[in-house]
Each structure stands twice: as C-alpha cells, then as structure tokens.
Amino acid sequence: FHLSQGESPIPTELTTPVRLAETGVQHFVVSVHPDLGVRTEVEAAIVNTGGKIISSARDYSMVVALNEAGYRTVQDSIGVLGVEPYHAAFKLHPSIGRTPLHDPIKANSPVYNLIVLLWERDDAKLASDSLTQMGANVLQIRGNEIHIEADRSLLAPIAQLESVHMIWEALPKFLHAEETTTVMQTGQY
C-alpha cells in the first residue's frame, strides 16, 4: 500500500499498533515525499534521536527502529508522508501454506515448518522462549534465525512479536531433480 493514499488494506489481526511505551524501541516504515529533498534531514533526525536506519526500500521510504523521542521527531518532520508501524502482515511471506508439498501428510497438516528471522539486535534465546510459550515447537536456532513447527493459527501472533523481522515456510529441497527418481527408475511417466 502507499502511505499517501490513506488507510492500509491490512486485516486487523495483522496490523501492529504503536507500542513504544511497552517495547521502548519499535520498527517503522517511514515514507518521505520524493520531491521535497528532505530525506537526508529525516535520516539525520532518526540517528540523532537514537534511532537506526535498517534498510531503504526505495528513494523515499525506509525501515527504521525508533524510540519514543525519535518517533515524535520523525512524525513531525517536514516532508514525511507517514510513519507506519512495521505491521505483522509485512513479516509473513505470501507463499506460506501455498506451495505444494511432496509429502501428502504434511501437505494436509495445519502445522507449518517455518523459519523465523529476527532483527539483528534481538536475542534468539529470548525469542525462542516466547515462541515456545505461544505453543510453537523450536527445532533449531542458528544466529538470528529460528526454525520452528507451529500451527497456522499461530502465524499472526508470532508475526506480532517485535523481535520478528520475517517468517517463511521451510520447504524441502530436492537436489538435482531428486523428485523425479521414480520416473527414471521405471522408464515411464
């Protein structure tokens, strides 16, 4: 969605409110007017108030981590079109649950095999404890990546965690067309 065009079409359960009072730091999408040339000033305001620029999505928008002072400063800056929380909807890969699986039992299961990527500053052990408390089965932790099994009903609550950056389905990998061995062995389609 485009911030200059009004409210987002994101479902309520996948929107994230401003929670700076409880989290201290939160991730936001900041959209700057492309024609006013104020991007440099806005970036300086973010850094000067203790915030961090995580990535630039385009010339006029960026993903940032802000504290309360930074949020107020950036929101009031000239040329800023909007400061929108990094919603849970932005964290969920659109292919989750849509990719055909080779195993028919897993294909029909409501339990997904997922990779949860955390923001670089967040502690994987604390996040994995939160995931376990929610009912997810933590399979492995590698750096800021957590491999879990979770029921599909947990997708929105997991994406609502501030420490989560992205979630995608851990799909099986078939090396060198391994899924076609039956065709090769029988010689027929």
N, C-alpha and C positions, 0 to 999 in steps of 0.2 A: 504494500500500500504506500501511498505518497502522503507524507505528513501535511502538505499544503492543501490536500483535498478533503480534510475533515476527519471524522472518526474512522477508526480501523474496522475492517470486517472480521476481526478475530473473535472466535467463540469465547464466551465469558470464562469458561474453565481454563482457557489457555492464555488469558490476559494476566499480566502481573502488575499489581498496584505499586506505587512508590512506597517502599518500606525502609527508608533510610533511618527512621527512628529506632527500628529494631535491628537492622543489619549494620549500620554505620557507613558502609560503602555498598553501592549498588551499581549494576551495569545499565547503561542507557544508550539509545541511538540518538545522536544529535544531528539535526538537519539544518544546514546553513544555506541562506539564499545564495545561489550561484553567481548572481550578477553584482552583488554589492562589494565583493572583495574583502570580506571580513573574516575569512577562515583563519588566517594567521592570528588575529586578535582573539578569536574564540579558543583556538588551541592554547594560546598563552594563558587565558583565563582558567582553562581546565588545569593546566600544570601548576599555575601559581596558587591555586586553592587546594592543592594536594591530590588532584585527580590524575588519571593516567589515560592516555590515548591507547586503546588496544589495537584497533585497526581502522583503516579508512575504506569504506565501502565504495565510495565514488568521490568525485571532487567536492561534493557539497554535503556529504554525510560521513559520520564516523561512529564507531562503537567505543564507548569510554566508561571508565569506572569513576564515579563521583561520590564525594561525601556531601553532607547537607549544605555546607558553605558553597561548594562547587556547583551543586545543583541550582541553588538560588542565583548565583552569579551568572551561570551559563543561561539559565532560563530568562534572565532579564537583559541579556546582551543584545545589542542591535544586530539585526541580520539573522538571528536564529529563528528558523521556522518552527522548530519544535524540539522538545526534549522528551523522548518517549522511553519508558522502561523497556529493557531487553526482555520482551514477553516470552513466556513458556513456548508459545507457538513457533518462535524463531529457532528454538533449540531442537525441535523434532524434525528429523529427516523425513521428507514426504514419502519415501519408499517403505517405511516401516509397515510391516504386515501386508505389503502388496506384491512382494517378489515371490514367485513360485518356488517352493522348496522341494527338493528331491525326495525327502522322507515324508510319506503321507501322514504319519502320526504327528510330526512337528508342524506340518502344513495346516492341520486342523486344530492345533492346540492354541489356547488363549495365552499361553506362556511364550514370551519372546526372549530370544537370546540377543542381548543388547550390549553395545559399547557406550559408556557414559564418559565423555571428555570433560574435564574440569578446566576452569580458568587457571592460568599458570600460577597464580598466587595462592590457590586454595589447597588445603591439606587433604590428600586422598584417603587417609585413615579416618578422619572425621566424616568425610562424605560417605565412605563405605559403611560406617556405623549408622548414619542417618538412613541410608538405603536399606540396611538390614532391619532397622526399626520399622520401616514402612512395609516390609514383607518381601523385599527382593532378596534373591539368593546371590551373594557376591561370590563369583568364581575365581577372579584373579584381579590383582592390582599391579599395573605397570606404569610407574611415574604418575602422570596426571590422568591416566586412563583406567577406568574400572569396567571389567567385564562382568555382566550380571545376567541372571534369568529373572524376569518379572512378568506378572500377569498384565495384560493390556490395560486393565483398569488403573494401573499404577503409572501409566505414561504421563498423564497431566500432573499428578503430584510430584513425580520425580523431576519433571521439567520445571516445576515451580521452585525447586531448590536454587538458591542464589549461586551456589558454587558450581552448578552445571552450566557448561558452555554449549555442548551439542550432544545429541543422542542419535545413534543409528543402529540398525539391526546388524548383528554379526552373522553374516551369511557364510555358508560353507564354500570353500574354494575347491575347484576341481582343476588340478594341474594337467596340462596337456590334453584337454578334452577327455578326461577320465570318465566322464559320464557316458561316453559312447562305447565303452568296452564291450557291452553286450552285443551291439551291432557288429563290431569287428569279430567277436568270437563266433557268432552264428553265421556271419556272411550274408545276413538278410536284414531287411528293415522290418 
